[in-house]
Amino acid sequence: MKKFLNSVDTVLTESLDGFAAAHADILVLGEEHKFIRRRGLKPGKVALISGGGSGHEPLHGGLVGHGMLDAACPGQVFTSPTPDQMLAAVAAVDTGAGCLFIVKNYEGDVMNFDMAAEMADGVLQVVTNDDVAVENSSYTTGRRGVAGTLVVEKIVGAAAEQGMALSELKALGDRVNAATRSMGVALTSGTVPAAGKPTFEIGDGEMEFGVGIHGEPGRRRDALKSADAIAEEVCAAIAGDLADRAKGPALLFVNGFGGTPSMELYLMYNSARKMFEKQGVTVTRSLVGSYVTSLDMAGCSITLTMLDDEMTALWDAPVHTAALRWGM
């Protein structure tokens, strides 16, 4: 294992210290590294809080700022944050209008955010479950929440910035999640620092269809195929799951898992866009880059969100975070 480390025991706290220092104009690191919060809070605005295991950067800390999250709670690598982290974040960013938790559908995340919601006042939750690869895994009950979580955070974050009430934000988040489908393909495994070896073994001529963002298995192991062939299968699975909804304007998001160059991500975007447009989807908004990663895993995921006029306007609304910035 070759990584930039001082110690596997301090990798997270040292990374958070560096992240907070690099983006001190946008965010503040909470006491004991429990959360990252937006530097300039907006009184009377519903606070959006998310989080999860580290190793998926820039999700979620990189999405804290104007137009997205008010706080993010980082767990240890691939490990859910604890309820006391969420409660500390609520205390730090709730300005009186309540809080909305945005939670990926993984067992530990759901359990711990549920516990925090029960102990806090004025908290509602949106659970994301956009992954079409598998209905159940050892990590979840039902579908996994993956890269589509970013889309929910952006659209709901813009609505919160504009003053939408808590119950309406919850309904909007559920609607965006229901309009969003994702699926990923891994070419290599990631390596968790504490483990010191790849999470799973995969041959040079193999790929994993439907892999999760922690390296958990997908639909099947297969021989490596061309980009067009990979995109065709992934896009068919997404469109098939959306069924009659897979027509009209959409956001196409091609996300890298941490070890894939931009050149290859744009190539996959080109393939995916052609596949979807053959099926009647009109790609009106796009995002390409490594935003929901799995440490150094090579591979990518494809996310499609079917858009209406409100969702499009909220996607276009100004955002200023470490990872996403436009319109300001």
URMOKA-V277375 format. One record per pair of residues at least 12 apart in sequence whose ideal C-beta (glycine too) atoms are under 10 Angstrom apart, sorted by the first residue. I is the first residue (numbers start at 1). J is the second residue. If there is no record, write none. Layout:
i,j
I,J
I,J
This chain:
i,j
1,191
1,192
1,193
1,195
1,196
1,197
1,198
1,296
2,191
2,296
3,191
3,193
3,196
3,295
3,296
5,193
7,193
8,77
8,192
8,193
8,194
8,195
8,196
9,193
9,194
11,54
11,55
11,76
11,77
11,193
11,194
12,33
12,53
12,54
12,55
12,74
12,75
12,76
12,77
12,79
12,193
13,29
13,32
13,33
13,74
14,33
15,33
15,54
15,57
15,61
15,74
16,29
16,30
16,33
16,35
16,36
16,54
16,61
16,74
17,29
17,33
19,36
19,57
19,58
19,61
19,62
19,64
19,74
19,322
20,33
20,36
20,39
20,61
20,322
22,322
23,36
23,39
23,61
23,62
23,64
23,65
23,321
23,322
23,323
24,39
25,39
25,40
25,65
25,320
25,322
26,38
26,39
26,40
26,62
26,64
26,65
26,66
26,320
26,321
26,322
26,325
27,39
27,40
27,61
27,62
27,64
27,65
27,69
27,70
27,71
27,72
27,321
27,322
28,40
28,41
28,64
28,71
28,92
29,61
29,74
30,71
30,72
30,73
30,74
30,85
30,88
30,89
30,91
30,92
30,93
31,88
31,92
32,84
32,85
32,88
33,73
33,74
33,85
34,51
34,71
34,73
34,74
34,81
34,82
34,84
34,85
34,86
34,87
34,88
34,89
34,92
35,49
35,51
35,61
35,64
35,70
35,71
35,72
35,73
35,74
35,81
35,85
35,86
35,87
35,88
35,89
35,90
35,91
35,92
35,93
36,51
36,60
36,61
36,62
36,63
36,64
36,65
36,69
36,70
36,71
36,72
36,73
36,74
36,89
36,322
37,49
37,61
37,64
37,65
37,69
37,70
37,71
37,72
37,73
37,88
37,89
37,92
37,93
38,64
38,65
38,66
38,68
38,69
38,70
38,71
38,72
38,92
38,93
38,320
38,321
39,64
39,65
39,66
40,65
40,66
41,70
41,71
41,92
41,93
41,94
41,95
42,66
42,70
42,93
42,95
42,97
42,160
42,161
42,163
43,95
43,96
43,97
44,95
44,96
44,97
44,163
45,70
45,93
45,94
45,95
45,96
45,97
45,98
45,160
45,161
45,162
45,163
45,164
46,70
46,94
46,95
46,96
46,97
46,98
46,99
46,100
46,122
46,124
46,156
46,159
46,160
46,161
46,163
46,164
46,165
46,166
46,167
46,168
46,169
46,170
47,69
47,70
47,71
47,89
47,90
47,92
47,93
47,94
47,95
47,96
47,97
47,98
47,99
47,100
47,101
47,122
47,123
47,160
47,166
48,63
48,64
48,67
48,68
48,69
48,70
48,71
48,72
48,93
48,99
48,100
48,101
48,102
48,126
48,152
48,153
48,156
48,157
48,159
48,160
48,161
48,169
48,173
49,64
49,69
49,70
49,71
49,72
49,73
49,85
49,86
49,89
49,90
49,92
49,93
49,94
49,99
49,100
49,101
49,102
49,103
49,113
49,116
49,120
49,123
49,125
50,63
50,64
50,68
50,69
50,70
50,71
50,72
50,73
50,81
50,86
50,89
50,100
50,101
50,102
50,103
50,104
50,109
50,113
50,126
50,128
50,149
50,150
50,152
50,153
50,156
50,157
51,69
51,71
51,72
51,73
51,74
51,75
51,80
51,81
51,82
51,85
51,86
51,89
51,101
51,102
51,103
51,104
51,109
51,112
51,113
51,116
52,72
52,73
52,74
52,75
52,78
52,79
52,80
52,81
52,102
52,103
52,104
52,106
52,108
52,109
52,112
52,113
52,145
52,149
52,213
52,214
52,292
53,74
53,75
53,76
53,77
53,78
53,79
53,80
53,81
53,104
53,106
53,108
53,109
53,213
53,214
54,74
54,75
54,76
54,77
54,78
54,79
54,81
54,295
55,74
55,75
55,76
55,77
55,78
55,79
55,190
55,192
55,193
55,213
55,214
55,215
55,258
55,293
55,294
55,295
55,296
55,297
56,74
56,77
56,78
56,104
56,146
56,147
56,149
56,213
56,214
56,257
56,258
56,291
56,292
56,293
56,294
56,295
57,74
57,258
57,290
57,291
57,292
57,293
57,295
57,322
57,323
58,72
58,150
58,289
58,290
58,291
58,292
58,293
58,321
58,322
58,323
58,324
59,72
59,104
59,146
59,147
59,149
59,150
59,153
59,213
59,255
59,290
59,291
59,292
59,293
59,323
60,72
60,73
60,74
60,81
60,102
60,104
60,149
60,150
60,153
60,292
60,323
61,73
61,74
61,321
61,322
61,323
62,150
62,291
62,321
62,322
62,323
62,324
63,102
63,149
63,150
63,153
63,154
63,157
63,291
63,292
63,319
63,321
63,322
63,323
63,324
64,93
64,153
64,157
64,321
64,322
64,323
65,157
65,319
65,320
65,321
65,322
65,323
65,324
65,325
66,157
66,158
66,161
66,317
66,318
66,319
66,320
66,321
66,325
66,327
66,328
67,153
67,154
67,155
67,157
67,158
67,159
67,160
67,161
67,162
67,314
67,317
67,318
67,319
67,320
67,321
67,324
67,325
67,326
67,327
67,328
68,102
68,150
68,153
68,154
68,155
68,156
68,157
68,158
68,160
68,161
68,319
68,320
68,321
68,323
68,324
69,89
69,93
69,100
69,102
69,153
69,154
69,156
69,157
69,160
69,321
70,89
70,90
70,92
70,93
70,94
70,95
70,99
70,100
70,157
70,160
70,161
71,85
71,86
71,88
71,89
71,90
71,92
71,93
71,94
71,99
72,85
72,89
72,102
72,153
73,85
73,86
73,87
73,88
73,89
73,101
73,109
73,112
73,113
73,116
75,108
75,109
75,112
76,192
76,194
77,190
77,192
77,193
77,194
77,195
77,214
77,295
78,106
78,108
78,139
78,190
78,192
78,194
78,195
78,199
78,213
78,214
78,215
78,216
78,294
78,295
79,108
79,109
79,192
79,214
80,103
80,104
80,106
80,107
80,108
80,109
80,110
80,111
80,112
80,113
81,108
81,109
81,112
81,113
81,116
82,108
82,112
82,115
82,116
83,111
83,112
83,113
83,114
83,115
83,116
83,117
83,118
83,119
83,120
84,112
84,115
84,116
84,119
85,112
85,113
85,116
86,99
86,101
86,103
86,112
86,113
86,114
86,115
86,116
86,117
86,119
86,120
86,123
87,115
87,116
87,117
87,119
87,120
87,123
88,116
89,101
89,116
89,120
90,116
90,117
90,119
90,120
90,121
90,122
90,123
91,120
94,120
94,121
94,122
94,123
96,122
97,122
97,160
97,163
97,164
97,165
97,166
97,169
98,120
98,121
98,122
98,123
98,124
98,165
98,166
98,167
98,169
98,170
99,116
99,117
99,120
99,121
99,122
99,123
99,124
99,125
99,166
99,169
100,122
100,123
100,124
100,125
100,126
100,156
100,157
100,160
100,164
100,166
100,167
100,169
100,170
100,172
100,173
101,113
101,114
101,116
101,117
101,120
101,123
101,124
101,125
101,126
101,127
101,170
101,173
102,125
102,126
102,127
102,128
102,145
102,149
102,150
102,152
102,153
102,156
102,157
102,169
102,170
102,173
102,177
103,116
103,117
103,125
103,126
103,127
103,128
103,129
103,145
103,149
104,127
104,128
104,129
104,130
104,131
104,139
104,140
104,144
104,145
104,146
104,148
104,149
104,152
104,213
104,292
105,127
105,128
105,129
105,130
105,131
105,139
105,140
105,141
105,142
105,143
105,144
105,145
105,146
105,149
105,177
106,127
106,128
106,129
106,137
106,139
106,140
106,141
106,144
106,145
106,146
106,212
106,213
106,214
106,216
107,137
107,138
107,139
107,140
107,141
108,139
108,140
109,127
109,128
109,139
109,140
109,145
110,125
110,127
110,140
110,141
110,142
110,145
113,125
113,127
114,127
122,166
123,166
124,166
124,167
124,169
124,170
124,171
124,173
125,170
125,173
125,174
126,145
126,149
126,152
126,153
126,156
126,169
126,170
126,171
126,172
126,173
126,174
126,175
126,176
126,177
127,142
127,143
127,145
127,149
127,152
127,173
127,174
127,177
128,143
128,144
128,145
128,146
128,147
128,148
128,149
128,150
128,151
128,152
128,153
128,173
128,174
128,176
128,177
128,180
128,182
129,141
129,142
129,143
129,144
129,145
129,146
129,148
129,149
129,177
129,178
129,180
129,181
129,182
130,143
130,144
130,145
130,146
130,147
130,148
130,149
130,151
130,152
130,176
130,177
130,178
130,179
130,180
130,181
130,182
130,183
130,238
130,241
130,301
130,303
130,304
130,305
131,143
131,144
131,145
131,146
131,147
131,148
131,180
131,181
131,182
131,183
131,184
131,210
131,211
131,212
131,213
131,218
131,241
131,301
131,303
132,144
132,146
132,181
132,182
132,183
132,210
132,219
132,234
132,237
132,238
132,239
132,240
132,241
132,242
132,304
133,146
133,182
133,183
133,184
133,185
133,208
133,209
133,210
133,211
133,212
133,216
133,217
133,218
133,219
133,220
133,234
133,237
133,301
134,183
134,210
134,211
134,212
134,216
134,217
134,218
134,219
137,210
137,212
137,214
137,216
137,217
137,218
138,212
138,216
138,217
139,212
139,213
139,214
139,216
140,212
140,216
143,181
143,182
143,241
144,182
144,184
144,210
144,212
144,213
144,214
144,216
145,177
145,180
145,182
145,212
145,213
145,292
146,180
146,181
146,182
146,183
146,184
146,211
146,212
146,213
146,255
146,292
146,294
146,301
146,303
147,180
147,182
147,183
147,184
147,213
147,253
147,254
147,255
147,256
147,257
147,287
147,291
147,292
147,293
147,300
147,301
147,302
147,303
148,176
148,177
148,179
148,180
148,181
148,182
148,251
148,253
148,255
148,292
148,301
148,303
148,304
148,305
149,177
149,180
149,182
149,213
149,291
149,292
149,303
150,180
150,253
150,255
150,287
150,291
150,292
150,303
150,323
150,324
151,176
151,177
151,179
151,180
151,182
151,251
151,253
151,285
151,287
151,303
151,304
151,305
151,307
151,311
151,315
152,172
152,173
152,174
152,175
152,176
152,177
152,179
152,180
152,305
153,173
153,176
153,319
153,321
153,324
154,176
154,251
154,253
154,287
154,305
154,311
154,314
154,315
154,316
154,317
154,319
154,321
154,324
155,169
155,172
155,173
155,175
155,176
155,177
155,179
155,180
155,251
155,305
155,307
155,310
155,311
155,312
155,313
155,314
155,315
155,317
156,168
156,169
156,170
156,171
156,172
156,173
156,174
156,175
156,176
156,177
156,314
157,169
157,173
157,314
157,317
157,319
157,321
157,324
158,172
158,311
158,313
158,314
158,315
158,316
158,317
158,318
158,319
158,327
159,172
159,173
159,176
159,310
159,311
159,313
159,314
159,317
160,172
160,173
160,314
161,314
161,317
161,318
161,319
162,313
162,314
162,317
164,314
172,310
172,311
172,314
175,308
175,310
175,311
176,251
176,305
176,306
176,307
176,308
176,310
176,311
176,314
176,315
177,305
178,242
178,245
178,305
178,306
179,242
179,245
179,250
179,251
179,304
179,305
179,306
179,307
179,308
179,311
180,238
180,242
180,250
180,251
180,253
180,303
180,304
180,305
180,306
181,235
181,237
181,238
181,239
181,240
181,241
181,242
181,245
181,246
181,302
181,303
181,304
181,305
181,306
182,213
182,234
182,237
182,238
182,241
182,253
182,255
182,292
182,301
182,302
182,303
182,304
182,305
183,209
183,210
183,211
183,218
183,219
183,233
183,234
183,235
183,236
183,237
183,238
183,241
183,301
183,302
183,303
183,304
184,208
184,209
184,210
184,211
184,212
184,213
184,218
184,234
184,255
184,257
184,292
184,294
184,297
184,299
184,300
184,301
184,302
184,303
185,207
185,208
185,209
185,210
185,211
185,218
185,219
185,222
185,224
185,225
185,230
185,231
185,233
185,234
185,257
185,268
185,298
185,299
185,300
185,301
185,302
186,199
186,200
186,202
186,206
186,207
186,208
186,209
186,210
186,211
186,212
186,213
186,215
186,217
186,218
186,221
186,257
186,259
186,260
186,294
186,297
186,298
186,299
186,300
186,301
187,202
187,204
187,206
187,207
187,208
187,211
187,224
187,230
187,257
187,259
187,260
187,264
187,297
187,298
187,299
187,300
188,200
188,201
188,202
188,204
188,206
188,207
188,208
188,215
188,257
188,258
188,259
188,260
188,296
188,297
188,298
188,299
189,201
189,202
189,208
189,211
189,215
189,259
189,294
189,295
189,296
189,297
189,298
189,299
190,213
190,214
190,215
190,257
190,258
190,259
190,293
190,294
190,295
190,296
190,297
190,298
190,299
191,215
191,259
191,295
191,296
191,297
192,214
192,215
192,294
192,295
193,295
198,215
198,295
198,296
198,297
199,214
199,215
199,216
199,294
199,295
199,297
200,215
200,216
200,217
200,221
200,297
202,215
202,221
202,224
202,297
202,298
202,299
203,221
203,223
203,224
204,224
205,222
205,223
205,224
206,221
206,222
206,223
206,224
207,220
207,221
207,222
207,223
207,224
207,225
207,230
207,298
207,299
208,220
208,221
208,222
208,297
208,299
209,221
209,222
209,225
209,230
209,233
209,234
209,237
210,233
210,234
210,237
210,301
211,257
211,294
211,297
211,299
211,301
212,294
212,301
213,255
213,257
213,258
213,292
213,293
213,294
213,295
213,297
213,301
214,294
214,295
214,297
215,257
215,294
215,295
215,297
215,299
216,294
219,233
219,237
226,271
227,264
227,267
227,268
227,270
227,271
227,272
227,300
228,267
228,268
228,270
228,271
228,272
228,274
228,275
229,271
230,268
230,271
230,272
230,299
230,300
230,302
231,254
231,267
231,268
231,269
231,270
231,271
231,272
231,273
231,274
231,275
231,276
231,300
231,302
232,271
232,272
232,274
232,275
232,278
233,275
234,268
234,271
234,272
234,275
234,300
234,301
234,302
234,304
235,252
235,271
235,272
235,273
235,274
235,275
235,276
235,277
235,278
235,279
235,281
235,302
235,304
236,275
236,276
236,279
237,302
238,272
238,275
238,276
238,279
238,281
238,302
238,303
238,304
239,275
239,276
239,278
239,279
239,280
239,281
239,304
240,279
241,304
242,279
242,281
242,304
242,305
242,306
245,281
245,304
245,306
246,276
246,279
246,280
246,281
246,304
246,306
247,279
247,280
247,281
247,282
247,306
248,280
248,281
248,282
248,284
248,306
248,307
248,308
249,281
249,282
249,283
249,284
249,285
249,305
249,306
249,307
249,308
249,309
249,311
249,312
250,273
250,276
250,277
250,280
250,281
250,282
250,283
250,284
250,285
250,286
250,303
250,304
250,305
250,306
250,307
250,312
251,283
251,284
251,285
251,286
251,287
251,303
251,304
251,305
251,306
251,307
251,311
251,312
251,315
252,269
252,272
252,273
252,276
252,277
252,281
252,283
252,284
252,285
252,286
252,287
252,288
252,302
252,303
252,304
252,305
253,269
253,272
253,285
253,286
253,287
253,288
253,289
253,291
253,292
253,301
253,302
253,303
253,304
253,305
254,266
254,267
254,268
254,269
254,270
254,271
254,272
254,273
254,286
254,287
254,288
254,289
254,290
254,291
254,300
254,301
254,302
254,303
255,268
255,287
255,288
255,289
255,290
255,291
255,292
255,293
255,299
255,300
255,301
255,302
255,303
256,268
256,288
256,289
256,290
256,291
256,292
256,293
256,294
256,297
256,298
256,299
256,300
256,301
257,290
257,292
257,293
257,294
257,295
257,296
257,297
257,298
257,299
257,300
257,301
258,290
258,292
258,293
258,294
258,295
258,296
258,297
258,298
258,299
259,290
259,293
259,294
259,295
259,296
259,297
259,298
259,299
259,300
260,290
260,293
260,296
260,297
260,298
260,299
260,300
261,290
261,298
262,288
262,289
262,290
264,298
264,299
264,300
265,288
265,289
265,290
265,300
266,288
266,289
267,300
268,288
268,299
268,300
268,301
268,302
269,283
269,286
269,287
269,288
269,289
269,300
269,302
270,288
271,302
272,288
272,300
272,302
272,303
272,304
273,286
273,302
275,302
276,302
276,304
281,304
281,306
282,307
283,304
283,307
284,307
284,312
284,315
285,305
285,307
285,311
285,312
285,315
285,316
287,303
287,305
287,315
287,324
288,300
289,323
289,324
290,323
291,303
291,323
291,324
